[in-house]
Amino acid sequence: MKLLAFVGDAVAVAAFAAVGMMQHHGGFSAAGLAEVAWPFLAALVVGWVVSLAWRAPSGPVRTGLPVWAVTVVGGLLLRAATGGGTAMAFVIVATLTLLALLVGWRLIAAGVRTARRARNG
């Protein structure tokens, strides 16, 4: 579950970057994806380490919120430090999209766990 959760988070961040790249640059390339995604992927790794995410990888509050916060703030800071754009619209879209992606799946998983427990007594 731990590795799957991390890979899921990384895929979510990469998907966010890929969709943004296709919307704003009119196409997709592996090099372009790497350029757009790396600040957020690097911050994601830091978020996992800082929050000790492997202890409760699917916890929406315990893990999801800190991983999201570090990923957004760290990703935006790295992006700004390396000359990437940080327009307010991008900050808002990145913040809300990554919230939905990084915390959303954890909320769904928590709901499924709760429903299973209720059904099994």
Summary of the structure (lengths in Angstrom):
residues: 121
radius of gyration: 15.3
end to end distance: 23.9
largest distance: 54.7
contacts: 358
relative contact order: 0.14
helix: 86%
strand: 0%
